[in-house]
Amino acid sequence: YKRGEDYRKMKNSSKAIADYTKVISLQSSNFDRYIAMSYYWRGWLRLYVEKQYADAVEDFSCFLNMVNGRAGWDVNDQMVNAKNALIDRGYAYEQLGRSEEANEDYDRAFRLGS
């Protein structure tokens, strides 16, 4: 996970995605913060860097399923939580022309507040 973070900061999205994918492949039946964060950041890179919108939706959905009911985490001074993932997934839906689903995510994010 940490190496993926380093690659992401160096703007090497392909290596970051590969490392996040490796972390996800180690998934156990127990909740693991690093697996959840790997889904989030892989989704973020797929959305904003690689423009792989459908894959980004899938990653944000996995993240949201994993963190359902849990608080967010401050990772490298950036709060990552369900609200962030909903906004990002909503944007990915928009890019796919799925405006109804995008609006549902935006509404859910708004209801979560700050």
Buried (B, 14 or more C-beta within 10 A) or exposed (E): BEBBBEBBEEEBBEBBBBBBBEBBEEBEEEEBEBBBBBBBBBBBBBBEBBEBBEBBBBBBBBBBEBBEEEEBBEBEEEEBBBBBBBBBBBBBBBBBEBEEBBEBBBEBBEEBEE
